[in-house]
Amino acid sequence: MPIRLQAMNMNSAQRNISPRHLATAIGMSESSLKRWADRGFLSVTRTAGGHRRISIPEAIRFIRDRELVIQDPMLLGLPGSAETYSPDGGNVSDTFLHALQSGDLDVAQSCILARYMSGSSIAEIGDGPVKSALQFLGAQGHEGDSIIVEHRATELCVQLIHQLRSLARPNTFSFTAVGGGVSGDPYVLPSLLVASVIAEHGGDATNFGPNTPFDAMRHQSTLLEKSKRPDLVWISVSETHDPRSLSADISTFAGECSEAGMQVVVGGRAVSELTLDQISGLTVHATLTSLSGCVQQLGSRNEVA
């Protein structure tokens, strides 16, 4: 049975709140908040009656950009207390790990959201507390309760990253991207993290998920009409049983993408086992943070164009 998050659900990102609620949540006067909106620092919509409304993703963007302190997270649909989101809220990584170990879903969720609200990118969260916790749990063995804890933790992380992606989703996209894990790679989370990092930088990312054959990727990239091709293709490699064969397959596919005018990024914990050809537009990334820098450049170029 899939794990259900207990506090902020997936629909929270679709909510709109009033300036009064946002002002109360961050300890600001409503009149001051409206002046920020009038100056263009906070995007608002209007109801049929002319009242201002602010989407949850826009409220969170405003809080992160201005490094504001949340005083009442409940008004934003966020779990935890004001202390959870304070600058000195404690060691998030340790608390997150302990929450996953004990199955405390509320605490795990609030840890990740607090890290995001404090300004950390999805890439930094993926490379930081998520990676550290899952590596630790994976090293505990694969017998009895250990594997149950690891599977539960992974499922929780998948749902948390889906939440972050919905919060980071831009109003408009500056480029398109497709990708997934290679055939034989069963891991769901790595490709989802890549898609979320791309979305955070303005990319419309279609994630094919794990165990995706190259022929399937071709049908959604190189074999499309030129006007429908994505700008970027990503390949996630968390596990490989035949590095030489996989290296050849990736190099061939990357060459086809290059000729078709698309960039290709390859990442994952098994990339060090690969030996890829030097191909224009192909980059290899050992971390999400490295990938984030590459994707950000692509987004910036397309915005200028």
Secondary structure, DSSP 8 states (H G I E B T S, - for coil): -----SSS-GGGGG-EE-HHHHHHHHT--HHHHHHHHHTTSS--EE-TTS-EEEEHHHHHHHHHHHT---S-GGGGT--S-GGGGSTT---HHHHHHHHHHHT-HHHHHHHHHHHHHTT--HHHHIIIIIHHHHHHHHTT-SSTHHHHHHHHHHHHHHHHHHHHHHHH--SS-SEEEEEEEBTT---SHHHHHHHHHHHHTTEEEEE--SSB-HHHHHHTTTTS-GGG--SEEEEE-S--S-HHHHHHHHHHHHHHHHHTT-EEEEESTTGGG------TTEEEESSHHHHHHHHHHHHHHHHH-
